[in-house]
Amino acid sequence: MTNSSVGSRIQALTAIACFVALVGCGEPTGPRTFCCAEKPEQTVNRLAVLAPELHDAADVFAEGVSDATLRGQAELAVNRLADQLLAGRVTPSRTALAQARSLVANVDDIQAIELAPVGLALDYIEGRINEILAGAQ
């Protein structure tokens, strides 16, 4: 084997390796992107103490709701919020709080009177969330 034959094989292997690397990394002519660069979700462990408080308040208040379907929806909304609080997830907790408020806001006048105490419980929890988050910063 001659030196030029060995040199051309090395060049060919290098070119193949570069091609494989470029194909594996994405478009060789496009901009490079990096996956999995998502910002981690903010969690605050102290939010978990609010879940039992929320359940206690909502359970007492929901007893006054005569419509079983509405009572079930309120309990489901409260449980969703409590789950997010237990996990300490800030953004999903705020989203679940907004969904619970939407349920309270989108009822007729008689049901609104029944759910008014649940709204008070949500107000209390929102205030406590804001206190905890202000202390965490």
C-alpha positions as CSV (number, residue, x, y, z in Angstrom):
1,M,0.0,0.0,0.0
2,T,1.2,3.4,-0.9
3,N,1.2,6.5,1.3
4,S,-1.3,8.2,-1.0
5,S,-3.7,5.2,-0.7
6,V,-3.6,5.3,3.1
7,G,-4.0,9.0,3.1
8,S,-7.0,8.9,0.9
9,R,-8.6,6.2,3.1
10,I,-8.1,8.3,6.2
11,Q,-9.6,11.3,4.4
12,A,-12.6,9.2,3.3
13,L,-13.1,7.8,6.9
14,T,-12.9,11.4,8.2
15,A,-15.4,12.6,5.7
16,I,-17.8,9.8,6.6
17,A,-17.4,10.4,10.3
18,C,-18.1,14.1,9.8
19,F,-21.1,13.3,7.7
20,V,-22.5,11.0,10.3
21,A,-21.9,13.5,13.1
22,L,-23.6,16.3,11.1
23,V,-26.6,14.1,10.3
24,G,-26.9,13.1,13.9
25,C,-26.8,16.7,15.1
26,G,-29.4,18.0,12.7
27,E,-29.3,20.3,9.7
28,P,-25.7,21.0,8.8
29,T,-26.6,24.3,7.2
30,G,-29.2,25.5,9.7
31,P,-28.8,27.0,13.1
32,R,-27.8,24.8,16.0
33,T,-30.5,24.2,18.5
34,F,-30.3,22.6,21.9
35,C,-33.1,20.5,23.2
36,C,-34.2,20.2,26.8
37,A,-33.3,23.8,27.7
38,E,-36.7,24.4,29.4
39,K,-36.7,26.4,32.5
40,P,-37.6,24.2,35.5
41,E,-41.0,24.8,37.0
42,Q,-40.9,26.9,40.2
43,T,-41.9,24.9,43.3
44,V,-42.3,26.2,46.8
45,N,-42.5,23.5,49.5
46,R,-44.4,25.8,51.9
47,L,-47.4,25.8,49.6
48,A,-48.2,22.2,50.8
49,V,-49.4,23.5,54.2
50,L,-52.3,25.2,52.4
51,A,-53.8,22.0,51.1
52,P,-55.3,20.9,54.4
53,E,-56.5,24.4,55.2
54,L,-58.2,24.5,51.8
55,H,-59.9,21.2,52.2
56,D,-61.1,22.1,55.7
57,A,-62.6,25.4,54.5
58,A,-64.1,24.1,51.3
59,D,-65.6,21.0,53.0
60,V,-67.4,23.1,55.5
61,F,-68.5,25.6,52.9
62,A,-69.5,23.0,50.3
63,E,-72.0,21.4,52.7
64,G,-74.3,24.4,52.1
65,V,-74.5,23.7,48.4
66,S,-77.8,21.9,47.7
67,D,-77.1,21.0,44.0
68,A,-75.1,17.7,44.0
69,T,-73.6,18.4,40.6
70,L,-72.4,21.8,41.5
71,R,-71.1,20.5,44.9
72,G,-69.2,17.8,43.0
73,Q,-67.7,20.4,40.6
74,A,-66.6,22.6,43.5
75,E,-65.1,19.6,45.3
76,L,-63.2,18.6,42.1
77,A,-61.9,22.1,41.6
78,V,-60.8,22.3,45.2
79,N,-59.1,18.9,45.0
80,R,-57.2,20.0,41.8
81,L,-56.0,23.1,43.6
82,A,-55.0,21.1,46.7
83,D,-53.0,18.6,44.6
84,Q,-51.0,21.5,43.0
85,L,-50.4,23.1,46.4
86,L,-49.2,19.8,47.9
87,A,-46.8,19.5,45.0
88,G,-45.6,23.0,45.6
89,R,-46.0,24.0,42.0
90,V,-46.6,27.7,41.7
91,T,-47.9,28.2,38.2
92,P,-50.3,25.2,38.2
93,S,-51.5,26.3,41.6
94,R,-52.4,29.7,40.3
95,T,-54.0,28.1,37.2
96,A,-56.1,25.7,39.4
97,L,-57.1,28.7,41.6
98,A,-58.3,30.6,38.5
99,Q,-60.3,27.6,37.3
100,A,-61.9,27.3,40.7
101,R,-62.8,31.0,40.7
102,S,-64.2,30.6,37.2
103,L,-66.5,27.9,38.5
104,V,-67.7,30.2,41.3
105,A,-68.2,33.1,38.9
106,N,-70.2,31.2,36.2
107,V,-73.2,30.1,38.2
108,D,-76.7,31.6,38.5
109,D,-77.7,33.9,41.4
110,I,-79.0,31.2,43.7
111,Q,-76.0,29.0,43.2
112,A,-73.7,32.0,43.6
113,I,-75.1,32.6,47.1
114,E,-74.5,28.9,48.0
115,L,-70.9,29.1,46.6
116,A,-70.0,32.5,48.1
117,P,-68.3,30.9,51.1
118,V,-66.2,28.8,48.7
119,G,-65.2,32.0,47.1
120,L,-64.1,33.3,50.5
121,A,-62.0,30.2,51.0
122,L,-60.4,30.8,47.6
123,D,-59.7,34.4,48.6
124,Y,-58.0,33.2,51.8
125,I,-55.9,30.7,50.0
126,E,-54.9,33.2,47.3
127,G,-53.8,35.6,50.1
128,R,-51.8,32.9,51.8
129,I,-50.1,31.9,48.5
130,N,-49.1,35.5,47.9
131,E,-47.7,35.7,51.5
132,I,-45.7,32.5,51.1
133,L,-44.3,33.5,47.7
134,A,-43.4,37.0,48.9
135,G,-41.5,35.4,51.8
136,A,-39.7,32.9,49.4
137,Q,-38.1,35.7,47.3
